[in-house]
Amino acid sequence: REGMLTSMFHDLGAGLQTAIRSIPFESSSTNSIVMALLSGNREDIPEEIIHAFRASGASHILALSGLHLGIIYTIVRFMTRCLGNTRKAKAARSVILVCTCGFYVLATGAGASIVRAFIFILMGEAARLSGRPAGLRKVMMAALLIHLTIMPSSIKELGFQLSYAAIAGIAYIFPWLQGFWPGDRHEDAVLTKCARWIWESAAMSISCQITTGPLAYIYFGTFPTQFILTNMIALPLTGIIIPMALFTLAACSMGWNIDFLIKGTEWMVTLLCEALDLLSTM
């Protein structure tokens, strides 16, 4: 039975990749980047694009992680709002969310980073249903214990190390940096809200870089100095590209040739690549 399940999820992943390759983008590079963002397969990405992502400090975007699963989680949660807010509806929503994310994790190979994100989602939904929300630090430590119990060999993987190092930065360093901005966010004017968002985005990047930077230097011998600018540009773009790519994939899989959606997705991917190419030369 275990062999059948493994084969089923392998076929599901292969089918996902085949569907992505069939999207009629004008450039094959767009297909390869969408492939990486949705399935984690980076084999077809041209070397110059890989270099631009790596040199600009955005290579983590191409590795399936909490960013990617979080976007899928948000989309499914939005789509299940129609179920209502009764206790049974909340339980049904949680089951749908966990199952959808779990299937996606298994279909894309269950890498260490995305498994960590799935454990976070599983614990978050359990806490929400029980009415006992836990803080990020407690969730991180519990997820680390569960992860190592289920997959002890993951501790040797770079994705595992970087994933938990980034979360540690967010849990322990980001709140301290975030507190440097004075005042109450609920009383901010519009311009102050924008300024606070810029500071918090920079603080988030700094927090993650402090904990992941040493690992990246040990493994790759590089330390991107423009990581703040890179994340402030690349992460919002990626947050737009992934939902657009998912809707494009769904439309094409159902035989709907929605030209504006295909061109819009390709334009956003091109914009991301050109931005990172420019940043890599700085």
C-alpha positions as CSV (number, residue, x, y, z in Angstrom):
1,R,0.0,0.0,0.0
2,E,2.9,2.4,0.8
3,G,4.3,1.7,-2.6
4,M,1.0,2.5,-4.2
5,L,0.7,5.8,-2.4
6,T,4.3,6.7,-3.3
7,S,3.6,5.9,-6.9
8,M,0.3,7.9,-6.8
9,F,1.9,11.1,-5.5
10,H,4.8,10.7,-7.9
11,D,2.3,10.5,-10.8
12,L,0.5,13.4,-9.4
13,G,3.7,15.5,-9.3
14,A,4.6,14.4,-12.8
15,G,1.1,15.3,-14.0
16,L,1.5,18.8,-12.4
17,Q,4.8,19.3,-14.2
18,T,3.4,18.2,-17.6
19,A,0.4,20.6,-17.2
20,I,2.8,23.5,-16.4
21,R,4.9,22.7,-19.5
22,S,1.8,22.8,-21.6
23,I,0.9,26.4,-20.7
24,P,1.4,28.3,-24.0
25,F,3.8,31.0,-22.7
26,E,5.8,32.7,-25.4
27,S,9.1,32.0,-23.7
28,S,10.1,28.6,-22.4
29,S,12.0,30.3,-19.6
30,T,8.6,31.4,-18.2
31,N,7.5,27.8,-18.1
32,S,10.7,26.8,-16.3
33,I,10.3,29.5,-13.6
34,V,6.6,28.7,-13.1
35,M,7.7,25.1,-12.9
36,A,10.1,25.9,-10.0
37,L,7.6,28.1,-8.2
38,L,4.8,25.6,-8.3
39,S,6.5,22.2,-8.3
40,G,10.1,22.9,-7.1
41,N,11.6,21.5,-10.2
42,R,14.4,23.9,-11.3
43,E,16.1,21.6,-13.9
44,D,14.9,23.6,-16.9
45,I,15.8,27.1,-15.7
46,P,18.6,28.7,-17.9
47,E,21.9,29.1,-16.1
48,E,21.9,32.9,-16.5
49,I,18.6,33.2,-14.6
50,I,19.8,30.9,-11.9
51,H,22.9,33.1,-11.5
52,A,20.7,36.3,-11.3
53,F,18.6,34.7,-8.6
54,R,21.6,33.5,-6.6
55,A,23.7,36.7,-7.0
56,S,20.8,38.9,-6.0
57,G,20.1,36.8,-2.9
58,A,16.7,35.5,-4.2
59,S,17.5,31.9,-4.8
60,H,15.3,30.9,-1.9
61,I,12.3,32.0,-3.9
62,L,12.8,29.1,-6.3
63,A,12.8,26.5,-3.5
64,L,9.4,25.4,-2.3
65,S,9.0,26.7,1.2
66,G,6.5,28.4,3.6
67,L,6.1,31.3,1.1
68,H,4.7,29.0,-1.5
69,L,2.6,26.8,0.7
70,G,1.4,29.9,2.6
71,I,0.0,31.4,-0.6
72,I,-1.8,28.2,-1.5
73,Y,-3.1,28.1,2.1
74,T,-4.4,31.6,1.8
75,I,-6.1,30.9,-1.5
76,V,-7.9,27.8,-0.3
77,R,-8.9,29.5,3.0
78,F,-10.4,32.4,1.0
79,M,-12.3,29.9,-1.3
80,T,-13.7,28.0,1.7
81,R,-15.1,31.2,3.4
82,C,-18.5,30.3,1.9
83,L,-18.7,27.4,4.4
84,G,-19.6,29.9,7.2
85,N,-18.2,30.3,10.7
86,T,-20.1,27.6,12.7
87,R,-18.0,25.1,14.7
88,K,-18.7,22.4,12.1
89,A,-17.8,24.8,9.2
90,K,-14.5,25.7,10.9
91,A,-13.7,22.0,11.4
92,A,-14.6,21.3,7.7
93,R,-12.5,24.2,6.6
94,S,-9.5,23.0,8.6
95,V,-9.8,19.5,7.2
96,I,-9.9,20.9,3.6
97,L,-6.9,23.1,4.2
98,V,-4.8,20.4,5.8
99,C,-5.7,17.8,3.2
100,T,-5.1,20.2,0.3
101,C,-1.7,21.4,1.6
102,G,-0.8,17.8,2.5
103,F,-1.5,16.6,-1.0
104,Y,0.5,19.5,-2.4
105,V,3.5,18.7,-0.1
106,L,3.5,15.0,-1.1
107,A,3.0,15.7,-4.8
108,T,6.0,18.1,-4.9
109,G,8.4,15.7,-3.2
110,A,8.0,16.7,0.5
111,G,11.2,18.7,0.7
112,A,12.4,19.8,4.2
113,S,11.3,23.4,3.9
114,I,7.8,22.7,2.7
115,V,7.3,19.9,5.3
116,R,8.3,22.5,8.0
117,A,5.6,24.8,6.6
118,F,3.0,22.0,6.5
119,I,3.7,21.1,10.2
120,F,3.2,24.8,11.0
121,I,-0.2,24.8,9.2
122,L,-1.2,21.6,10.9
123,M,-0.4,22.9,14.3
124,G,-2.0,26.3,13.5
125,E,-5.3,24.7,12.5
126,A,-5.2,22.4,15.6
127,A,-4.7,25.4,17.8
128,R,-7.4,27.4,16.1
129,L,-10.0,24.6,16.5
130,S,-9.0,24.1,20.2
131,G,-9.1,27.8,20.9
132,R,-5.6,27.8,22.3
133,P,-3.4,29.7,19.8
134,A,0.3,29.3,20.5
135,G,3.1,31.7,19.9
136,L,5.5,31.4,17.0
137,R,8.4,30.3,19.3
138,K,6.5,27.5,20.8
139,V,5.2,26.4,17.4
140,M,8.7,26.5,16.0
141,M,10.2,24.3,18.7
142,A,7.3,21.8,18.6
143,A,7.5,21.7,14.8
144,L,11.3,21.1,15.0
145,L,10.7,18.2,17.4
146,I,8.0,16.6,15.3
147,H,10.0,17.1,12.1
148,L,13.1,15.5,13.5
149,T,11.0,12.6,14.9
150,I,9.4,11.9,11.6
151,M,12.4,12.7,9.3
152,P,15.6,12.6,11.4
153,S,17.8,12.7,8.4
154,S,16.4,16.1,7.4
155,I,18.8,17.8,9.8
156,K,21.6,17.3,7.3
157,E,19.7,19.0,4.5
158,L,20.4,22.7,3.7
159,G,16.7,23.4,3.1
160,F,15.9,22.2,6.6
161,Q,18.7,24.3,8.2
162,L,17.8,27.4,6.3
163,S,14.1,27.1,6.9
164,Y,14.3,26.8,10.6
165,A,17.1,29.4,10.8
166,A,14.8,31.9,9.0
167,I,11.9,31.1,11.4
168,A,14.3,31.6,14.3
169,G,15.2,35.0,13.0
170,I,11.5,35.9,12.6
171,A,10.6,34.6,16.1
172,Y,13.5,36.1,18.1
173,I,15.0,39.0,16.2
174,F,12.2,40.5,14.2
175,P,10.0,41.5,17.2
176,W,13.0,43.4,18.6
177,L,13.7,45.3,15.4
178,Q,10.0,45.8,14.8
179,G,9.8,47.6,18.2
180,F,12.2,50.3,17.0
181,W,9.3,52.0,15.1
182,P,7.5,54.1,17.6
183,G,3.8,54.6,18.1
184,D,0.7,52.5,17.7
185,R,0.1,51.0,14.2
186,H,-3.7,51.5,14.7
187,E,-3.2,55.2,15.0
188,D,-0.9,55.6,12.0
189,A,-1.8,58.0,9.1
190,V,-1.6,56.7,5.6
191,L,1.9,57.8,4.9
192,T,3.0,56.5,8.3
193,K,1.5,53.1,7.5
194,C,3.5,53.0,4.3
195,A,6.7,54.0,6.1
196,R,6.0,51.4,8.9
197,W,5.5,48.7,6.2
198,I,8.8,49.6,4.6
199,W,10.6,49.4,7.9
200,E,8.9,46.1,8.9
201,S,9.8,44.6,5.5
202,A,13.4,45.6,5.9
203,A,13.4,44.4,9.5
204,M,12.0,41.0,8.4
205,S,14.8,40.7,5.7
206,I,17.5,41.7,8.2
207,S,16.1,39.2,10.8
208,C,16.2,36.3,8.4
209,Q,19.5,37.3,6.9
210,I,21.2,37.4,10.3
211,T,20.3,33.7,11.0
212,T,20.5,32.3,7.4
213,G,23.4,34.4,6.1
214,P,26.2,32.5,7.9
215,L,24.8,29.2,6.5
216,A,24.6,30.6,3.0
217,Y,28.2,31.8,3.3
218,I,29.4,28.4,4.6
219,Y,27.7,26.5,1.8
220,F,28.0,28.9,-1.1
221,G,30.8,31.3,-0.1
222,T,28.6,34.3,-0.9
223,F,26.7,36.9,1.1
224,P,24.4,39.2,-1.0
225,T,24.7,42.7,0.4
226,Q,21.5,43.9,-1.4
227,F,19.3,41.4,0.3
228,I,16.9,44.0,1.8
229,L,16.2,45.6,-1.6
230,T,15.9,42.1,-3.2
231,N,13.3,40.9,-0.8
232,M,11.3,44.1,-0.9
233,I,11.0,43.7,-4.6
234,A,11.1,40.0,-5.2
235,L,8.7,38.8,-2.5
236,P,5.7,41.0,-3.4
237,L,6.2,40.1,-7.1
238,T,6.4,36.4,-6.2
239,G,3.2,36.8,-4.1
240,I,1.4,38.0,-7.2
241,I,3.0,35.5,-9.6
242,I,2.2,32.3,-7.8
243,P,-1.6,32.9,-7.6
244,M,-1.7,34.1,-11.2
245,A,0.3,31.0,-12.2
246,L,-2.1,28.8,-10.3
247,F,-5.2,30.3,-11.9
248,T,-3.5,30.1,-15.4
249,L,-2.6,26.5,-14.8
250,A,-6.2,25.7,-13.7
251,A,-7.7,27.5,-16.7
252,C,-5.4,25.8,-19.2
253,S,-6.0,22.4,-17.6
254,M,-9.7,22.9,-18.2
255,G,-9.2,24.0,-21.8
256,W,-9.8,27.7,-21.2
257,N,-7.3,29.7,-23.2
258,I,-7.5,32.9,-21.2
259,D,-5.0,35.0,-23.2
260,F,-4.8,38.0,-20.8
261,L,-4.1,35.7,-17.8
262,I,-1.3,33.9,-19.7
263,K,0.3,37.1,-20.9
264,G,-0.1,38.8,-17.5
265,T,1.6,35.9,-15.8
266,E,4.5,36.0,-18.3
267,W,4.8,39.7,-18.0
268,M,5.1,39.4,-14.2
269,V,7.7,36.6,-14.4
270,T,9.7,38.7,-16.9
271,L,9.5,41.7,-14.6
272,L,10.8,39.6,-11.7
273,C,13.7,38.2,-13.8
274,E,14.7,41.6,-15.1
275,A,14.6,43.1,-11.6
276,L,16.8,40.4,-10.2
277,D,19.2,40.6,-13.1
278,L,19.6,44.3,-12.4
279,L,20.1,43.7,-8.7
280,S,22.6,41.0,-9.3
281,T,24.9,43.6,-11.0
282,M,24.8,46.1,-8.1
